[in-house]
Amino acid sequence: MKEELVSSIAGILREWNPLGEAAESTLELEGYKYEAMDILAVLNITKVPVSKAVYNVLTQAFGITLNEAEIEYYSAKIEKLLRTK
């Protein structure tokens, strides 16, 4: 995976920060880098929509409930990024 793309997606996830304050106490978070890599892998393997990949990765990784409007908003940012790369 392209490190630049992973870094850009991780940046979008950091902007969103779906974990909120819990992000500060999550030891293995590393700025959402691994979640960004997982989102790219899910997209490459399953060909699901970006919003579904984002939802699946984040809910499975952190066991959290996500706001549908936020999923759509940040997934659209990731999708736009992917179209330009």
PASEBA-1860 file (N, C-alpha, C; in nm, 3 decimals):
! residues 85
1> MKEELVSS> 0.084/-0.119/0.000/0.000/0.000/0.000/0.088/0.124/0.000 ~ 0.041/0.223/-0.068/0.116/0.347/-0.073/0.110/0.418/0.062 ~ 0.226/0.445/0.116/0.233/0.510/0.247/0.166/0.647/0.246 ~ 0.178/0.719/0.137/0.116/0.851/0.126/-0.037/0.841/0.134 ~ -0.093/0.741/0.069/-0.238/0.721/0.072/-0.284/0.681/0.212 ~ -0.212/0.590/0.275/-0.243/0.549/0.412/-0.239/0.670/0.504 ~ -0.136/0.750/0.490/-0.120/0.869/0.573/-0.234/0.968/0.551 ~ -0.277/0.985/0.428/-0.387/1.078/0.397/-0.519/1.029/0.456
9> IAGILREW> -0.546/0.900/0.445/-0.669/0.845/0.502/-0.664/0.853/0.654 ~ -0.549/0.823/0.712/-0.533/0.834/0.857/-0.556/0.979/0.902 ~ -0.514/1.074/0.820/-0.537/1.215/0.852/-0.685/1.249/0.856 ~ -0.761/1.194/0.764/-0.907/1.215/0.764/-0.968/1.152/0.889 ~ -0.922/1.034/0.924/-0.973/0.968/1.045/-0.935/1.046/1.171 ~ -0.815/1.102/1.174/-0.775/1.185/1.289/-0.861/1.310/1.299 ~ -0.890/1.370/1.184/-0.978/1.488/1.182/-1.114/1.452/1.241 ~ -1.167/1.339/1.202/-1.295/1.291/1.252/-1.284/1.249/1.398
17> NPLGEAAE> -1.183/1.170/1.428/-1.158/1.115/1.561/-1.282/1.044/1.617 ~ -1.325/0.936/1.552/-1.446/0.867/1.596/-1.438/0.812/1.738 ~ -1.320/0.795/1.792/-1.306/0.747/1.929/-1.324/0.859/2.032 ~ -1.316/0.982/1.987/-1.329/1.094/2.080/-1.218/1.094/2.184 ~ -1.253/1.121/2.308/-1.154/1.127/2.415/-1.086/0.994/2.441 ~ -1.151/0.885/2.407/-1.092/0.752/2.427/-0.968/0.731/2.342 ~ -0.950/0.812/2.238/-0.833/0.799/2.152/-0.704/0.824/2.230 ~ -0.711/0.910/2.330/-0.593/0.942/2.410/-0.545/0.823/2.492
25> STLELEGY> -0.635/0.735/2.529/-0.598/0.621/2.613/-0.585/0.490/2.535 ~ -0.602/0.495/2.404/-0.589/0.376/2.322/-0.444/0.361/2.282 ~ -0.377/0.264/2.340/-0.232/0.250/2.325/-0.187/0.220/2.183 ~ -0.259/0.139/2.112/-0.215/0.094/1.980/-0.276/0.175/1.866 ~ -0.323/0.295/1.893/-0.394/0.372/1.790/-0.301/0.421/1.680 ~ -0.190/0.479/1.713/-0.092/0.532/1.617/-0.157/0.619/1.510 ~ -0.243/0.709/1.554/-0.302/0.806/1.462/-0.391/0.747/1.355 ~ -0.456/0.636/1.385/-0.548/0.568/1.293/-0.477/0.509/1.170
33> KYEAMDIL> -0.345/0.491/1.178/-0.270/0.436/1.065/-0.317/0.294/1.029 ~ -0.332/0.209/1.130/-0.370/0.071/1.102/-0.513/0.062/1.050 ~ -0.599/0.147/1.100/-0.737/0.148/1.051/-0.741/0.195/0.906 ~ -0.658/0.292/0.871/-0.649/0.338/0.732/-0.603/0.224/0.641 ~ -0.503/0.148/0.687/-0.454/0.034/0.609/-0.564/-0.071/0.594 ~ -0.639/-0.094/0.701/-0.748/-0.192/0.695/-0.859/-0.148/0.600 ~ -0.892/-0.020/0.602/-0.995/0.032/0.511/-0.952/0.010/0.366 ~ -0.827/0.041/0.334/-0.777/0.018/0.198/-0.781/-0.130/0.161
41> AVLNITKV> -0.744/-0.216/0.255/-0.746/-0.359/0.228/-0.888/-0.408/0.202 ~ -0.982/-0.365/0.285/-1.123/-0.405/0.266/-1.172/-0.358/0.130 ~ -1.139/-0.236/0.093/-1.183/-0.182/-0.036/-1.123/-0.263/-0.151 ~ -0.997/-0.298/-0.141/-0.931/-0.374/-0.248/-0.981/-0.517/-0.259 ~ -1.012/-0.576/-0.146/-1.052/-0.718/-0.146/-1.201/-0.734/-0.175 ~ -1.284/-0.654/-0.110/-1.429/-0.679/-0.119/-1.503/-0.590/-0.219 ~ -1.442/-0.478/-0.255/-1.505/-0.385/-0.350/-1.636/-0.327/-0.298 ~ -1.651/-0.319/-0.166/-1.771/-0.258/-0.106/-1.760/-0.106/-0.113
49> PVSKAVYN> -1.870/-0.034/-0.096/-1.862/0.111/-0.092/-1.772/0.158/0.023 ~ -1.713/0.274/0.006/-1.621/0.329/0.106/-1.689/0.339/0.242 ~ -1.812/0.386/0.245/-1.881/0.403/0.373/-1.897/0.271/0.447 ~ -1.921/0.163/0.374/-1.935/0.032/0.437/-1.800/-0.017/0.490 ~ -1.694/0.006/0.413/-1.560/-0.033/0.458/-1.521/0.043/0.585 ~ -1.547/0.173/0.585/-1.514/0.257/0.702/-1.594/0.208/0.823 ~ -1.723/0.188/0.805/-1.809/0.141/0.914/-1.759/0.007/0.968 ~ -1.737/-0.088/0.880/-1.695/-0.222/0.923/-1.562/-0.219/0.998
57> VLTQAFGI> -1.465/-0.150/0.944/-1.333/-0.146/1.007/-1.340/-0.081/1.144 ~ -1.402/0.035/1.153/-1.402/0.108/1.279/-1.487/0.041/1.387 ~ -1.602/-0.013/1.349/-1.685/-0.079/1.451/-1.621/-0.209/1.498 ~ -1.556/-0.280/1.409/-1.490/-0.404/1.450/-1.363/-0.376/1.530 ~ -1.289/-0.274/1.492/-1.163/-0.243/1.561/-1.187/-0.190/1.702 ~ -1.290/-0.109/1.718/-1.307/-0.039/1.845/-1.436/-0.074/1.920 ~ -1.526/-0.149/1.858/-1.651/-0.184/1.923/-1.734/-0.061/1.959 ~ -1.740/0.035/1.867/-1.811/0.160/1.892/-1.931/0.172/1.799
65> TLNEAEIE> -2.021/0.260/1.837/-2.135/0.296/1.753/-2.100/0.426/1.683 ~ -2.125/0.432/1.554/-2.089/0.550/1.476/-2.213/0.625/1.429 ~ -2.201/0.755/1.420/-2.306/0.842/1.370/-2.312/0.828/1.218 ~ -2.429/0.797/1.165/-2.446/0.774/1.021/-2.405/0.895/0.938 ~ -2.440/1.014/0.981/-2.405/1.136/0.907/-2.254/1.155/0.904 ~ -2.186/1.124/1.013/-2.040/1.136/1.016/-1.975/1.032/0.928 ~ -2.029/0.912/0.928/-1.976/0.808/0.840/-1.983/0.855/0.695 ~ -2.098/0.904/0.655/-2.115/0.949/0.517/-2.023/1.067/0.484
73> YYSAKIEK> -2.012/1.162/0.574/-1.930/1.281/0.551/-1.782/1.243/0.534 ~ -1.728/1.169/0.628/-1.586/1.135/0.622/-1.556/1.029/0.517 ~ -1.650/0.941/0.491/-1.633/0.843/0.383/-1.627/0.914/0.248 ~ -1.707/1.019/0.231/-1.703/1.097/0.107/-1.567/1.163/0.090 ~ -1.508/1.209/0.198/-1.374/1.269/0.191/-1.271/1.164/0.149 ~ -1.283/1.045/0.205/-1.191/0.936/0.169/-1.212/0.896/0.024 ~ -1.337/0.886/-0.019/-1.368/0.849/-0.157/-1.311/0.952/-0.255 ~ -1.326/1.079/-0.222/-1.271/1.185/-0.307/-1.119/1.172/-0.316
81> LLRTK> -1.057/1.144/-0.204/-0.911/1.125/-0.201/-0.870/1.007/-0.290 ~ -0.943/0.897/-0.281/-0.911/0.779/-0.360/-0.926/0.804/-0.510 ~ -1.021/0.887/-0.548/-1.040/0.919/-0.691/-0.925/1.001/-0.745 ~ -0.857/1.076/-0.660/-0.749/1.161/-0.707/-0.614/1.091/-0.706 ~ -0.607/0.974/-0.644/-0.479/0.901/-0.635/-0.468/0.797/-0.742
END
